[in-house]
């Protein structure tokens, strides 16, 4: 049995390779103790101890006792890349109930695959005629991946047409989710191919929002988080990029958004909706929450109208097309409302969207420096110089009552 240790950014990883049988157990435990004793990082608060068992094809009861000993000694302990036969041993003995045991995942190669969308949390590829693959950015944890799966299932149960992943995989060092979407294409791709149908697509886009916002999320018995709480956390998270007065201004705007319990996607741009058999279906469910529809529409406005970054790569459309479809969509969304009310709601959405213009930087800690710098540069024009106007309009957010 070969044992090595690696220490990286608060995570100490033990890698075991070989058969962890009774004859090897004592020597293996001694080597693990020696390596861990020499690693002072393990005494730091919050440090994780990970045991990588990708190279272990057999484990005995003595090996199980080694893992139990480590789990008792280190609070943040987990086993990863556990091969199926070894995973079955942990499951049958009940060890998977008393420690975190992550089964080894199927590995996929994306070389030559078509990119059909990309954003702050990952890139979506077409890997076959009937399957797509979302590859999460490097550094995404399995718990974050599982959160997205949970949100998709919760939204589906509540009545939204949502793509459900049928497989979690590995792509290099990154996690991925595989979806079966037979002959499906993003709304962005459909608009590019058939711009003459832009009004029809905009109407379907509006109907998707209206369907989503008609769903009231139960206050108990579901895993969907409070979107406003997430919004405020995101603002605080970008304090590493903006000074305290700037963060405080964004908080003041956001805090004026009323509470609500409607289902929100929180990143519903045209790239995150797929058309399958004439029906629009939601993907990229990692930010799903509940709250006031203003949050959802403001996030969409930020992406479709005023995005900072590589616009076409992220939205999947030329900006002129995206702006056009959003304007048409919001007209359909408020169809039947008095013209003065619609104009007021559009102004409120535009003002609320300035929060998302910058808080989206919280989605990743690996955005290019040029993108971060551009956000910092446009903050003055979009927010600082318009402070009184933004606060004035945000003070009216409370007059937006959501109809039953």
Secondary structure, DSSP 8 states (H G I E B T S, - for coil): -EEEEEEETTEEEEEEEEEE-HHHHHHHHHHHHHHHHT-GGGGSTT-EEEEEEEEEEEE-HHHHHHHHHHHHH-SSEEEEEE-HHHHHHHHHHTGGGTSEEEE--EE---TT-EEEEE-SSEEEEEEETTEEEEEE-TT--HHHHHHHHHHHHHHHHTT--B--EEEEEEETTEEEEEEE-TT-EEHHHHHHHTGGGHHHHHHHHHHHHHHHHT-B--SSS---EEHHHHHHHHHHHGGGTS-HHHHHHHHHHHTTS----EEE-S---GGGEEEETTEEEE---TT-EEE-HHHHHHHHHHHHHS--S-HHHHHSS-HHHHHHHHHHHHHHHTTTS-HHHHHHHHHHHHHHHHHHHHHGGGG-S---HHHHHHHHHHHHHHTGGGHHHHHHHHTTGGG-----
